[in-house]
Amino acid sequence: MISILQRLAHPIDSAFVEGALLLPTEAKELVQNVSPGHWEDSMTLIIFAAISLLVGMTMIQRLINIMPSLLGCFIRWKECINLEASAQLSRDRDIVAKFAPIPLCMVAANYSLWEISLMQQLGPGMRFLCTFGAFLLYLGIRFGLHALFRPRSTSSRTYNVATKAFDTFLISATILTLFSAAVMGVFRCEYELIRTVLFYEICGIYAIHFLRKSQILGSSMSLFSTFLYLCGLEILPTGIFAAVAAFL
């Protein structure tokens, strides 16, 4: 720290020229790269964090109940069917999944996992609200496409299992990203390292979800039909969501 201050400092007789304070290039870059606001200073985030903490505490027992099934879905696709067959487990999963987007979007906004250029000048509270709103829109598009392209060649039970698989892996992604961000934060890892790890964790979990969904649909549909439905139900909405962040 002392060496940095020495490197940024001007001699006292040359620090001011005609009443203007001169800063070296490094200091100017530091000033330009300051984030617009701190997360702990945002009332919006404090409110949502408090809500997340309170609601999360009431869902601990539900999380414990579904945790074996969440892990099992990573190992084999039929565990998704077993989870849906249990009224208690599927109900607990649905309740937790409704809450999961809030903490997931808080992590995503904090580490800019999904961000358009207009959000870069916003404060942390507004960045979170934009991320949360975009994710809710993404979920709405998914819901509409699943209702619109409901296949006739497969049973409603199989299709429901394939649809609900997203909620299962959404919970897994939320738990993993929260845990990873907390651990790496304790060890003071670099921001870009944390961001990269979280990004690949989410991509990896989504890839497993995509595989499980294809296996579930493929159990009662042809390979070609499964591919077509995956294009409409998964590739289209997720591609739009990713493209918006990439090109805007």
C-alpha positions as CSV (number, residue, x, y, z in Angstrom):
1,M,0.0,0.0,0.0
2,I,2.9,2.4,0.9
3,S,4.5,1.7,-2.5
4,I,1.3,2.5,-4.3
5,L,0.9,5.8,-2.5
6,Q,4.6,6.7,-3.3
7,R,4.0,5.9,-6.9
8,L,0.9,8.1,-7.1
9,A,2.4,11.0,-5.2
10,H,3.8,14.2,-6.9
11,P,6.5,16.3,-5.3
12,I,4.8,19.0,-3.2
13,D,6.2,21.8,-5.4
14,S,4.9,20.3,-8.6
15,A,1.6,18.8,-7.4
16,F,-0.3,22.1,-8.1
17,V,0.0,24.1,-11.2
18,E,-1.9,27.3,-11.4
19,G,-4.3,26.1,-8.7
20,A,-5.0,22.8,-10.4
21,L,-4.2,19.5,-8.7
22,L,-2.2,17.1,-11.0
23,L,-2.8,13.4,-10.8
24,P,-0.7,10.8,-12.5
25,T,-2.3,8.4,-15.0
26,E,-2.7,5.6,-12.4
27,A,-4.7,7.8,-10.1
28,K,-7.0,9.0,-12.9
29,E,-7.7,5.4,-13.9
30,L,-8.5,4.6,-10.3
31,V,-11.0,7.5,-10.2
32,Q,-12.6,6.5,-13.5
33,N,-13.0,2.9,-12.4
34,V,-14.8,3.7,-9.1
35,S,-18.1,1.8,-9.0
36,P,-21.2,4.0,-8.8
37,G,-22.1,3.2,-5.2
38,H,-21.5,0.5,-2.7
39,W,-23.9,-2.4,-2.2
40,E,-24.1,-1.8,1.6
41,D,-25.2,1.8,0.9
42,S,-28.2,0.8,-1.3
43,M,-31.5,0.8,0.6
44,T,-33.1,-1.3,-2.1
45,L,-30.5,-4.1,-1.6
46,I,-30.7,-3.9,2.1
47,I,-34.5,-4.4,1.9
48,F,-34.2,-7.3,-0.5
49,A,-31.3,-8.9,1.4
50,A,-33.4,-8.7,4.6
51,I,-36.4,-10.3,2.9
52,S,-34.1,-13.0,1.5
53,L,-32.6,-13.7,4.9
54,L,-36.0,-13.9,6.6
55,V,-37.7,-16.0,4.0
56,G,-34.6,-18.2,3.6
57,M,-34.7,-19.0,7.4
58,T,-38.3,-20.2,7.1
59,M,-37.3,-22.5,4.2
60,I,-34.4,-24.3,5.8
61,Q,-36.5,-27.4,6.5
62,R,-37.8,-27.5,3.0
63,L,-34.3,-27.2,1.6
64,I,-33.2,-30.1,3.8
65,N,-36.1,-32.2,2.6
66,I,-35.3,-31.7,-1.1
67,M,-31.5,-31.6,-0.9
68,P,-31.1,-35.4,-1.6
69,S,-33.4,-35.1,-4.7
70,L,-31.5,-32.0,-5.9
71,L,-28.2,-33.9,-5.7
72,G,-29.8,-37.0,-7.3
73,C,-30.9,-35.0,-10.3
74,F,-27.3,-34.3,-11.1
75,I,-26.6,-38.1,-11.2
76,R,-29.5,-39.5,-13.1
77,W,-32.5,-38.1,-15.0
78,K,-35.0,-40.5,-13.5
79,E,-34.5,-38.8,-10.1
80,C,-36.4,-35.8,-11.7
81,I,-39.4,-38.2,-12.2
82,N,-39.1,-39.5,-8.6
83,L,-39.0,-35.9,-7.3
84,E,-42.2,-35.0,-9.2
85,A,-43.9,-38.2,-8.1
86,S,-43.7,-37.1,-4.4
87,A,-46.3,-34.6,-3.6
88,Q,-44.4,-33.3,-0.5
89,L,-41.1,-33.0,-2.3
90,S,-42.5,-31.3,-5.4
91,R,-44.5,-28.9,-3.3
92,D,-41.4,-28.0,-1.2
93,R,-39.4,-27.6,-4.5
94,D,-42.0,-25.3,-6.0
95,I,-42.1,-23.0,-3.0
96,V,-38.3,-22.7,-2.8
97,A,-38.1,-22.1,-6.5
98,K,-40.4,-19.1,-6.3
99,F,-38.0,-17.5,-3.9
100,A,-34.7,-18.5,-5.6
101,P,-34.6,-15.8,-8.3
102,I,-34.1,-13.0,-5.7
103,P,-30.7,-14.1,-4.2
104,L,-29.6,-15.5,-7.5
105,C,-30.1,-12.1,-9.2
106,M,-28.4,-10.3,-6.3
107,V,-25.3,-12.4,-6.9
108,A,-25.6,-11.9,-10.7
109,A,-26.0,-8.2,-10.4
110,N,-23.1,-7.8,-7.9
111,Y,-20.7,-9.7,-10.3
112,S,-22.2,-8.4,-13.6
113,L,-23.1,-11.9,-14.8
114,W,-25.8,-10.4,-16.9
115,E,-25.5,-6.8,-17.8
116,I,-26.3,-4.5,-20.7
117,S,-24.3,-1.3,-21.4
118,L,-27.0,1.0,-20.0
119,M,-26.7,-0.7,-16.6
120,Q,-23.0,0.1,-16.2
121,Q,-23.8,3.7,-15.1
122,L,-26.5,2.7,-12.6
123,G,-26.1,2.3,-8.9
124,P,-26.1,-1.2,-7.3
125,G,-29.8,-1.1,-6.4
126,M,-30.9,-0.2,-9.9
127,R,-28.6,-2.8,-11.4
128,F,-30.2,-5.4,-9.2
129,L,-33.7,-4.3,-10.1
130,C,-32.8,-4.4,-13.8
131,T,-31.3,-7.8,-13.5
132,F,-34.2,-9.1,-11.5
133,G,-36.7,-7.6,-14.0
134,A,-34.9,-9.1,-17.0
135,F,-34.8,-12.5,-15.3
136,L,-38.5,-12.4,-14.5
137,L,-39.2,-11.5,-18.2
138,Y,-37.0,-14.5,-19.2
139,L,-39.1,-16.7,-16.9
140,G,-42.3,-15.3,-18.4
141,I,-41.1,-16.0,-22.0
142,R,-40.2,-19.6,-20.9
143,F,-43.7,-20.1,-19.4
144,G,-45.4,-18.8,-22.5
145,L,-43.4,-21.0,-24.8
146,H,-44.0,-24.1,-22.7
147,A,-47.7,-23.4,-22.8
148,L,-47.7,-22.7,-26.5
149,F,-45.6,-25.6,-27.7
150,R,-47.0,-28.3,-25.5
151,P,-46.4,-31.6,-27.4
152,R,-49.3,-33.9,-28.1
153,S,-47.2,-37.0,-28.5
154,T,-46.1,-37.2,-24.9
155,S,-48.1,-37.5,-21.7
156,S,-48.9,-34.5,-19.5
157,R,-47.0,-36.1,-16.6
158,T,-43.8,-36.5,-18.6
159,Y,-44.0,-33.0,-20.0
160,N,-44.7,-31.6,-16.5
161,V,-41.5,-33.4,-15.2
162,A,-39.5,-31.9,-18.1
163,T,-40.9,-28.4,-17.4
164,K,-40.4,-28.5,-13.6
165,A,-36.8,-29.7,-14.0
166,F,-35.8,-26.0,-14.6
167,D,-37.1,-25.1,-11.1
168,T,-35.0,-28.0,-9.6
169,F,-31.8,-26.8,-11.2
170,L,-32.6,-23.1,-10.6
171,I,-32.5,-23.9,-6.8
172,S,-29.2,-25.8,-7.3
173,A,-27.7,-22.9,-9.2
174,T,-28.8,-20.4,-6.5
175,I,-27.3,-22.5,-3.6
176,L,-24.0,-23.1,-5.5
177,T,-23.5,-19.5,-6.5
178,L,-24.3,-18.2,-3.0
179,F,-21.9,-20.7,-1.4
180,S,-19.1,-20.1,-3.9
181,A,-19.4,-16.3,-3.7
182,A,-19.4,-16.4,0.1
183,V,-16.3,-18.7,0.3
184,M,-14.3,-16.8,-2.3
185,G,-15.3,-13.6,-0.6
186,V,-13.9,-14.8,2.7
187,F,-10.6,-15.7,1.1
188,R,-10.6,-12.3,-0.7
189,C,-10.3,-13.7,-4.2
190,E,-10.1,-11.3,-7.1
191,Y,-13.4,-9.9,-8.5
192,E,-12.8,-11.3,-12.0
193,L,-11.9,-14.8,-10.6
194,I,-15.2,-14.9,-8.6
195,R,-17.1,-13.6,-11.6
196,T,-15.6,-16.2,-13.9
197,V,-16.2,-19.1,-11.5
198,L,-19.8,-18.1,-10.9
199,F,-20.4,-17.7,-14.7
200,Y,-19.1,-21.2,-15.4
201,E,-21.0,-22.7,-12.5
202,I,-24.3,-21.3,-13.9
203,C,-23.5,-22.4,-17.4
204,G,-22.5,-25.9,-16.2
205,I,-25.7,-26.3,-14.2
206,Y,-27.8,-25.1,-17.1
207,A,-26.0,-27.6,-19.4
208,I,-26.9,-30.5,-17.0
209,H,-30.5,-29.2,-16.9
210,F,-30.6,-29.2,-20.7
211,L,-29.3,-32.8,-20.8
212,R,-31.8,-34.0,-18.2
213,K,-34.7,-32.3,-20.0
214,S,-33.7,-33.9,-23.3
215,Q,-33.5,-37.3,-21.6
216,I,-37.0,-36.8,-20.0
217,L,-38.6,-35.7,-23.3
218,G,-36.6,-38.4,-25.3
219,S,-38.1,-41.1,-23.1
220,S,-41.5,-40.7,-24.8
221,M,-40.6,-38.8,-28.1
222,S,-38.4,-39.4,-31.1
223,L,-34.9,-37.8,-31.2
224,F,-35.9,-35.4,-33.9
225,S,-39.0,-34.3,-32.1
226,T,-37.1,-33.8,-28.9
227,F,-34.5,-31.6,-30.7
228,L,-37.3,-29.5,-32.2
229,Y,-39.0,-28.9,-28.8
230,L,-35.7,-28.1,-27.1
231,C,-35.0,-25.5,-29.8
232,G,-38.4,-23.8,-29.0
233,L,-38.5,-24.4,-25.2
234,E,-34.8,-23.8,-24.2
235,I,-32.5,-22.6,-27.0
236,L,-34.8,-19.8,-28.1
237,P,-35.5,-18.1,-24.8
238,T,-32.1,-18.6,-23.4
239,G,-30.5,-17.5,-26.7
240,I,-32.5,-14.3,-26.6
241,F,-31.6,-13.7,-22.9
242,A,-27.9,-14.2,-23.7
243,A,-27.9,-12.1,-26.9
244,V,-29.5,-9.1,-25.2
245,A,-26.6,-9.0,-22.7
246,A,-24.0,-9.6,-25.5
247,F,-25.1,-7.0,-28.0
248,L,-26.8,-4.3,-25.9
